[in-house]
Amino acid sequence: MPKIKLPKRTLDHIITRHPEVAAYIHRIVEAAQDPDLVIKGLRGELKALKFYTNLHIGPKYLVVIYREVHREKLLNCLTSSIAKVKGEIIWKKSL
């Protein structure tokens, strides 16, 4: 499993653009480490999706968009709208 990096600049970007998830930063890392599914985006980025039933904004998928560089995951941004997730499913957690 690649190591996860969450640079301060990226963290600040997430909190500024998505203040509703500030309390869930640990879940962003968790979603990247243990996703329910991974989608390969149109520009080579990877999207790790994890479903949470108990977010303060209701049940949502957290979508962590990242690139793997030298066996590290570099997180780029976050969204909770699965309808906006484009690409091909390349991995899905078995039940």
N, C-alpha and C positions, 0 to 999 in steps of 0.2 A: 504494500500500500504506500503510495507516495506521501511524503511529508507535506503538511499544509502550512502555507504562509498566509497570514492576514496582516499585510502592512498597515501602519497607522493611516496612511493616505487613503487606502481602500476602505478601512473601517470608518474614517471620517466621511467619506463619500456615501457609504451605505446609510449612516445615521442621518446625514443631511438630506439625502433624497428620499429616505424611507424611515422617518422618525418612529413610525409605529412598530418597527422591529428592533429598536435600540435595546430593549430588555431581553432580546432573544439572540444576542450575538453568539452565545455558546451553541445555539441550535444551528447557526449558519455553518460552523465548523463541523458539527455533528452530521449535518446533511451531506457535506462534502466527504466525510469519512465513511458514512454508512447510509448511502442513498437507497431509495426504493427502486429507482431506475435512473439510467444515464442516457442522455440523448446527445448525439453528435450534431452540432449546429452547422449552418451553411458555410461558415468561415473557419471551420476546424476547431471551434471552441467546444467544450464539453459542458453539459448542463446536468447537474446532479439534483434530482427531485426527491424530496422526502415529505410525506404527509403527516401533519400534526392535527390532532383533533381538539387540542386545548389551548390554542392561541387566544389572546384577548380579543383578536379581531375575528374570531370564529375559526372553524376548521379550514385549513388551507394547505396547499403544497408550498413549501419553500423551494425555490429554484436557485441554486448557486451556480453561477456561470464562471468557468475557470479554464485555464490552459495548463497543461502539464509541460514543465520545462525542467530538464535535468532531474527527473524523478521527484519534483516538487509540484504541488498544486498551487498555482497563483490565482487567488480569488479576485474576480473582477467586479461583480455586482450581484444584486439579489432582486427577485420579484416574487410575488405571491400569486400571480395570475397564470395558471397553467394554459389558458387559452392562447397566450402569447408565445408559448414555447414551440419553436419550429425546429424541425430536423428529424433525424432517424434514430429510433430507439436502438442502442447498441448493447445494452445490458439491462436485465430486470431481475430483481431479487426473487428467489424462489420462495414459495410459501411453505 
